[in-house]
Amino acid sequence: MANDLQRAWVRAEEAAKEAERFLEEQRKEAERVLEEKRREAERAAAEAQRIADEAAREAAKIAEEKLREAERATAEAQRIAEEAAKEAARIAEEAKKAAKGELIAAIKDTIDKLKEEIPDPSEQAKQMIDEIETYKEQLESLLEELNPVVLINKALDKAELICEEYINSKMVPIFSPIQLKGLSDAEFSLNGTQINAGLTLYLVLGDFEGDFRKDFIKNITVNVEIDLADLRLPDPLPTPVINDGNFNVEDEIKRRLEEERDRIIEELVIVIVDSYMPVFIVIDKFKDLLKI
């Protein structure tokens, strides 16, 4: 009986050891399988990374090529645009030169015909013609912007001086009898074909020296508008406006001035007309240029 129990115990121990060996083998097998699966996963991950890296490199290569293509296209478009701009600028410059040449030719022709069209000019008109003839050598610079108004405005500046010089000389016999002298200030401006002609005559003492526009006895202002399209003075002429100045004079001179008022105004109007018309007759020859 005792032997039977001992044998049973031994068998039980052997069975337990066998079970332990089996479990150990199963554990090792599970670890082996797990390690194999882990390695397979790593290999799969590495392959996926390789594929992803290759795809990224390919995508980057394609993107870089597309970028180079875009840069080449942009550069080509820029080149074409620059060439087109240069060609447009060249054509515009040639057109400007041609227009300028035509304008200069037209103005030179007008200048050359001045003496022919005004065969017997007055002294003021002759001065105006001489002034404008000097412009022939300045036309390249005067007409830089292809605007003939620049030339006419330059002529009007000279016309102001010619009129002032003429009027001042003609006022000597008008005012010297009453111990006064007259000095003029003309301002001409062009608006379209219309000239705004303003003239102010300042009366001062016969021996006056200074700024007559600030210190004067009286001034007489006349403003007229003259259209080059229909060259004539307004009829009737505008009434001159007489203003008192800030320069005190003797009562006797005031009395004489008032006594001679009508004669002075009448003679001054004649002087103004005689000064205006000769210079505007010359400038009138350029009115067709305003239509170019």
C-alpha positions as CSV (number, residue, x, y, z in Angstrom):
1,M,0.0,0.0,0.0
2,A,2.8,2.3,1.0
3,N,4.6,1.5,-2.2
4,D,1.5,2.3,-4.3
5,L,1.2,5.7,-2.7
6,Q,4.9,6.4,-3.3
7,R,4.7,5.4,-6.9
8,A,1.6,7.6,-7.3
9,W,3.5,10.6,-5.8
10,V,6.4,10.0,-8.1
11,R,4.1,9.9,-11.1
12,A,2.4,13.0,-9.9
13,E,5.7,14.9,-9.6
14,E,6.7,13.7,-13.0
15,A,3.4,14.8,-14.4
16,A,3.9,18.2,-12.8
17,K,7.4,18.5,-14.2
18,E,6.1,17.5,-17.6
19,A,3.4,20.1,-17.4
20,E,6.0,22.7,-16.4
21,R,8.2,21.8,-19.3
22,F,5.3,22.0,-21.6
23,L,4.3,25.4,-20.3
24,E,7.9,26.6,-20.6
25,E,8.0,25.4,-24.2
26,Q,4.7,27.1,-24.9
27,R,6.0,30.3,-23.3
28,K,9.2,30.2,-25.4
29,E,7.2,29.4,-28.5
30,A,4.9,32.4,-27.8
31,E,7.9,34.6,-27.3
32,R,9.4,33.3,-30.5
33,V,6.2,33.9,-32.4
34,L,5.9,37.4,-30.8
35,E,9.5,38.2,-31.7
36,E,8.9,37.0,-35.3
37,K,5.7,39.1,-35.5
38,R,7.6,42.1,-34.1
39,R,10.4,41.7,-36.7
40,E,7.8,41.3,-39.4
41,A,6.1,44.5,-38.2
42,E,9.5,46.3,-38.2
43,R,10.2,45.1,-41.7
44,A,6.8,46.2,-42.8
45,A,7.2,49.6,-41.2
46,A,10.7,49.9,-42.7
47,E,9.3,49.0,-46.1
48,A,6.4,51.4,-45.7
49,Q,8.9,54.1,-44.7
50,R,11.1,53.3,-47.7
51,I,8.1,53.5,-50.0
52,A,7.0,56.8,-48.3
53,D,10.5,58.2,-48.6
54,E,10.7,57.2,-52.2
55,A,7.3,58.7,-52.9
56,A,8.3,61.9,-51.1
57,R,11.5,62.1,-53.1
58,E,9.6,61.6,-56.3
59,A,7.0,64.1,-55.3
60,A,9.8,66.6,-54.4
61,K,11.5,65.9,-57.8
62,I,8.2,66.5,-59.7
63,A,7.5,69.7,-57.7
64,E,11.1,71.0,-58.3
65,E,10.7,70.3,-62.0
66,K,7.3,72.0,-62.1
67,L,8.9,75.0,-60.2
68,R,11.7,75.2,-62.7
69,E,9.1,75.0,-65.5
70,A,7.1,77.8,-63.9
71,E,10.3,79.9,-63.5
72,R,11.2,79.4,-67.1
73,A,7.7,80.3,-68.2
74,T,7.8,83.4,-65.9
75,A,11.2,84.5,-67.3
76,E,10.0,84.0,-70.8
77,A,6.8,86.0,-70.2
78,Q,8.9,88.7,-68.6
79,R,11.3,88.8,-71.6
80,I,8.3,89.0,-74.0
81,A,6.8,91.8,-71.9
82,E,10.0,93.7,-71.8
83,E,10.5,93.4,-75.5
84,A,6.9,94.5,-76.1
85,A,7.4,97.5,-73.8
86,K,10.6,98.4,-75.6
87,E,8.9,98.1,-79.0
88,A,5.9,100.2,-77.8
89,A,8.3,102.8,-76.4
90,R,10.2,102.8,-79.7
91,I,7.0,103.2,-81.7
92,A,5.8,106.0,-79.3
93,E,9.1,107.8,-79.5
94,E,9.1,107.6,-83.3
95,A,5.5,108.8,-83.4
96,K,6.5,111.7,-81.0
97,K,9.5,112.6,-83.2
98,A,7.3,112.5,-86.3
99,A,4.6,114.7,-84.7
100,K,7.3,117.0,-83.3
101,G,8.9,117.3,-86.8
102,E,5.5,118.1,-88.4
103,L,4.7,120.7,-85.7
104,I,8.2,122.3,-86.0
105,A,7.8,122.4,-89.8
106,A,4.4,124.0,-89.5
107,I,5.6,126.6,-87.0
108,K,8.7,127.4,-89.1
109,D,6.5,127.8,-92.1
110,T,4.3,130.2,-90.2
111,I,7.3,132.2,-88.9
112,D,8.8,132.3,-92.4
113,K,5.5,133.8,-93.8
114,L,5.1,136.4,-91.1
115,K,6.7,139.2,-93.0
116,E,5.0,138.2,-96.2
117,E,1.6,138.2,-94.5
118,I,2.3,141.4,-92.6
119,P,4.2,143.4,-95.3
120,D,4.1,146.8,-93.6
121,P,4.2,146.1,-89.9
122,S,4.0,148.8,-87.3
123,E,7.0,149.2,-84.9
124,Q,5.3,147.0,-82.3
125,A,4.4,144.4,-84.8
126,K,8.0,144.5,-86.2
127,Q,9.3,143.9,-82.6
128,M,6.9,141.0,-82.2
129,I,8.0,139.5,-85.5
130,D,11.7,139.9,-84.6
131,E,11.0,138.2,-81.3
132,I,9.2,135.2,-82.8
133,E,11.8,134.8,-85.5
134,T,14.3,134.1,-82.7
135,Y,12.2,131.1,-81.7
136,K,13.1,129.1,-84.9
137,E,16.3,128.0,-83.3
138,Q,14.6,127.1,-80.0
139,L,11.7,125.0,-81.3
140,E,13.3,121.7,-80.2
141,S,13.2,122.7,-76.6
142,L,10.1,124.9,-76.7
143,L,8.1,122.1,-78.1
144,E,9.4,119.3,-75.9
145,E,5.8,118.4,-74.9
146,L,4.5,118.9,-78.4
147,N,2.4,121.8,-77.2
148,P,2.3,124.9,-79.4
149,V,0.7,126.9,-76.5
150,V,4.2,127.0,-74.9
151,L,5.4,129.0,-77.9
152,I,2.4,131.3,-77.9
153,N,2.7,132.0,-74.2
154,K,6.3,132.8,-74.7
155,A,5.3,135.3,-77.4
156,L,2.7,136.8,-75.1
157,D,5.3,137.4,-72.5
158,K,7.2,139.5,-75.1
159,A,4.0,141.1,-76.2
160,E,3.5,142.4,-72.6
161,L,6.8,144.1,-72.7
162,I,6.3,145.6,-76.2
163,C,2.9,147.0,-75.2
164,E,4.2,148.4,-72.0
165,E,7.1,150.1,-73.8
166,Y,4.9,151.5,-76.4
167,I,2.2,152.8,-74.0
168,N,4.8,154.3,-71.7
169,S,6.2,156.3,-74.6
170,K,2.8,157.5,-75.7
171,M,1.7,158.6,-72.2
172,V,4.5,161.2,-72.0
173,P,2.6,163.8,-74.1
174,I,-0.7,162.9,-72.3
175,F,0.5,163.5,-68.8
176,S,3.5,165.8,-69.0
177,P,1.4,168.9,-69.3
178,I,0.1,168.3,-65.8
179,Q,3.5,167.3,-64.3
180,L,2.6,163.6,-64.1
181,K,3.8,160.5,-65.9
182,G,2.2,157.2,-66.6
183,L,3.6,153.8,-66.3
184,S,1.9,150.6,-67.5
185,D,1.7,147.0,-66.4
186,A,0.3,144.5,-69.0
187,E,-0.8,140.9,-68.3
188,F,-1.8,138.6,-71.2
189,S,-2.9,135.0,-70.8
190,L,-4.2,132.4,-73.3
191,N,-7.3,130.3,-72.7
192,G,-8.0,128.1,-75.7
193,T,-7.9,130.6,-78.6
194,Q,-9.0,133.5,-76.3
195,I,-6.5,136.0,-75.0
196,N,-7.3,137.7,-71.7
197,A,-5.6,141.1,-72.0
198,G,-5.4,143.2,-68.9
199,L,-3.6,146.5,-68.7
200,T,-3.2,148.9,-65.7
201,L,-1.9,152.4,-66.2
202,Y,-0.4,154.0,-63.0
203,L,-0.2,157.8,-62.6
204,V,2.7,159.1,-60.5
205,L,4.5,162.4,-60.1
206,G,6.8,163.4,-63.0
207,D,9.9,162.9,-61.0
208,F,8.8,159.7,-59.2
209,E,11.3,156.9,-58.7
210,G,10.2,153.7,-57.0
211,D,7.6,150.9,-57.2
212,F,4.8,152.5,-59.0
213,R,2.5,149.5,-58.4
214,K,2.6,150.2,-54.7
215,D,2.9,154.0,-54.6
216,F,0.7,155.8,-57.1
217,I,-1.8,158.7,-57.4
218,K,-4.4,156.8,-59.4
219,N,-4.5,153.8,-61.7
220,I,-6.7,153.1,-64.7
221,T,-7.5,149.4,-65.4
222,V,-8.8,148.0,-68.7
223,N,-9.5,144.3,-69.3
224,V,-10.6,142.9,-72.6
225,E,-11.0,139.5,-74.1
226,I,-9.7,138.9,-77.7
227,D,-10.5,135.8,-79.6
228,L,-7.8,134.7,-82.1
229,A,-10.6,132.9,-84.0
230,D,-12.2,136.3,-84.6
231,L,-9.5,138.9,-84.1
232,R,-11.1,142.2,-83.2
233,L,-11.5,144.3,-80.1
234,P,-14.8,144.4,-78.3
235,D,-17.2,147.1,-79.5
236,P,-17.9,149.0,-77.4
237,L,-14.6,148.8,-75.4
238,P,-15.1,148.2,-71.7
239,T,-15.1,151.4,-69.6
240,P,-11.8,151.8,-67.8
241,V,-11.9,151.5,-64.1
242,I,-10.2,154.4,-62.2
243,N,-8.9,153.8,-58.6
244,D,-7.4,156.2,-56.1
245,G,-3.9,155.3,-55.0
246,N,-2.1,155.9,-51.7
247,F,0.2,158.6,-52.8
248,N,-0.7,162.2,-51.7
249,V,-0.3,165.0,-54.3
250,E,-0.9,168.6,-54.3
251,D,-4.5,169.8,-54.7
252,E,-3.5,171.6,-57.9
253,I,-2.4,168.4,-59.6
254,K,-5.6,166.7,-58.5
255,R,-7.6,169.6,-60.0
256,R,-5.7,169.4,-63.2
257,L,-6.2,165.6,-63.4
258,E,-9.9,165.9,-62.9
259,E,-10.2,168.7,-65.5
260,E,-8.3,166.6,-68.1
261,R,-10.0,163.3,-67.1
262,D,-12.1,162.8,-70.3
263,R,-9.3,163.8,-72.6
264,I,-6.9,161.5,-70.8
265,I,-9.2,158.5,-70.9
266,E,-10.0,159.0,-74.6
267,E,-6.3,159.3,-75.5
268,L,-5.4,156.3,-73.3
269,V,-8.0,154.1,-75.0
270,I,-6.6,155.0,-78.4
271,V,-3.1,154.2,-77.1
272,I,-4.2,150.8,-75.7
273,V,-5.9,149.9,-78.9
274,D,-2.8,150.9,-80.9
275,S,-0.6,148.8,-78.6
276,Y,-2.8,145.7,-78.5
277,M,-3.7,145.1,-82.1
278,P,-0.3,145.0,-83.8
279,V,1.1,142.4,-81.5
280,F,-2.1,140.3,-81.6
281,I,-2.2,140.5,-85.4
282,V,1.2,138.7,-85.3
283,I,0.2,136.1,-82.7
284,D,-3.1,135.6,-84.7
285,K,-1.0,133.9,-87.4
286,F,-0.4,131.0,-85.1
287,K,-4.0,130.3,-84.2
288,D,-4.2,127.3,-86.5
289,L,-1.5,125.6,-84.5
290,L,-3.8,125.5,-81.6
291,K,-5.9,122.9,-83.5
292,I,-2.9,120.5,-84.0
